[in-house]
Amino acid sequence: MDTYFSEIRASDSRSLAEADRLLNQEGIRREERLDYITGLYDDDHNLLATGACFANTLRCLAVDSSHQGEGLLNRVVSHLIEYQAQRGNVHLFLYTDSGNAKFFLSLGFYEIARVRGMSFMENRKDGFSSFLDRVRSSRRIKEGRTAALVMNCNPFTLGHRHLVEYTSRENDEAHLFVVSEDASFFSSDGRFAMVKAGCSDLNNVILHRTESYMISSAVFPGYFFNDGESAIEAQTRLDLVLFGKIAAALGVTRRYVGEEPLSQVTRLYNEAMMRELPGLGIECVVIPRKEHGGQPISASRVRSLIRDGDLEAVRSLVPPSTFDYLMSDAGRKTMELIRSADSVLKFRASF
């Protein structure tokens, strides 16, 4: 049987419907947010199998029920891996039903975590373990109170600084993870630089990048995009299972979060942490938001002021180091991006 691959474009409603039929056979709903979809067709143009990519993940894999057992899924995965390599993504992730994990093991994927019948896998045998080794090596104390925070900082505000200061005072060591995902107005490197400068006087605060293992499009795409509550709940469980492994490597017994009056996604995530983390031996500490002018200080508020051109108001809501960054070449370019955007909430980033 002769077969060929063809991209399924968002405008091709007929081909999308065919792909949906295969996915529905496997109990899979096609995600709206995919940046590449492919179909494997026979020489009569019948769709035999499908698969998709989003960022550095493989998604929505299915084979027509009448052609299962013919090695077609293997071919689809190999095609997607080659496609990802062509655009520079060599470290890949996927979700699958835990019953299918053995198949992906044969294709060079390794299980990182398993949550309620779903396996989260990557194509590096030592990927997650190497990440744990890196964060573990940063520990400065072996005993004492150790806490963790996870922040996006888009940009780093006095509200973020307040939360870090509070955590620093209450603990002997605080591990601050800055989200690596480049899905915010400010770049990953820019946000990390702002946090590093803004916390340089807090000697017991240790900075880390989350890489793809915390609040990322691989683990938690719903944080950056408007997924439904059920999807956010499933992603939250996975993110917290991974965090539990990271916390164990660091001896973390507390996670600090800011109270969330603005973002629904972050509020749901905080609620899930309060439910789930105690079962992992981790206390979830919620800190009230710092206010200015009777309003909570938030990164989205700062971005709104940037869009409006009110830099004096911005200055009152961010540390001097953040304002210095905004005045740099990189900061000015980002402010221009914010001013030209349809919405300052286009990229969701409220941590």
C-alpha positions, 0 to 999 in steps of 0.5 A: 500500500502506497502512503504519503504524509500531508499537512492538515491546515486549519482552513481545511474543514473536511480534512479536520473532520476526518482527523476528528473522526480518528481522534474520537475513536480513541476518546481524544478531543482535538485541541484548538491550539496546535501549530502543525497537524499531519495526516497519513493517507493511502493512494486513494486519499483516505486518512489512515492516521494523524498526529500534531505538534504544539511547541515542543510537544507531540499531541493528538495521535490516532490511527484508523481502527481498521489499520491498527497494528500496521505500524502506522502510529510509529510512522506518524511519531517518526514524522513528527519528530523529524518535523520538530527537529527541522524547526529546532525542537529536539527535546520533546514531550507527550501525554499518552494513556498509561496503557500505551506508555510501553509503545512510546518507550520503544520509540525512545520516550521515557515516563516522567510522571503518571497521573490518573491513567495518563503518562507524561513522557520525554525523549531524553532518558535523563532529562528530568533526572538531570534537571533534579540534579541541577536544582539539588546542587544549588542547596546551601543548607541540609537542615532548616526551613526550605520553601519554594516559589514559582513566578512568571514576572511579566514584568517583576513588580513590587508585588512579586518582591513583597512575596519573595521578601515574605518567603525569605524572612520566614525560611532559611532557604527559598528557591525561586523558580522563574517560568522559562516559557517564552509565552509572555511579552517579556522574554524568558531571559529578560524576566530572569534578569529582572528577578535576579536584579530585584532579589540580589540583596536577599542572600537566602533566595536561590534562583532557578529556571523552570525549563519545561518541567513547571508551568510550561506548554508541555506541562500546563498550556492552560496557564498561557491559553484559555483552556476549559476548567477540566483541562486546567484541572488535569494539567494542574494535577500533573504540574503538582506531581512534578513539583512534588518530585522537585520539592523532594530533591530540595527538601522543600516543605512550603510553597508560597503563592500570592492571593489571586483576585484577578486571574481565574486560571491562577486562582484555580491553580492556587485552590488546587495547590491548597488541596493537593500539596498537603498530601505531598507533605508541603504546606501551601502558604497564601500571601495577600497581594501588596496594594498600591492606591487601593488596588492589588499590584499586578503585572497586568496592571503594569502592562496596562500602564505601559500601554497607556504611556504612564511611566511615572505610574509604572515606576511606583509599582516596580522595583528600581531595577525593573524600571532600569530594565524597562529603560534599556534597549530590550525593555523599550522594545518590549514596551513597544510590543505591549503598546501595539498589542490588541490586549495586554492580556494577550499573553496570560502571565499573572504569577 
